[in-house]
Amino acid sequence: MKNAVYVLGFLAFFTLSTGIMFEFFHWPFAAILMMLGFVLFNFGFLPTLFYKLYKTQKVV
């Protein structure tokens, strides 16, 4: 589970930063890369992170 969070986070931030770089240089497919990065971040990384934090939470 821990590795899945790291892999999804890396993929999300890598695609998002690549899309931003493509947009900066006015290269094609910048919008697709940024959209893919946002989708991976919002629907892949964040739910996995919050699920991991929920499962590791200690109940008092």
Order of alpha helices (4+ residues) and beta strands (2+ residues): alpha-alpha-alpha
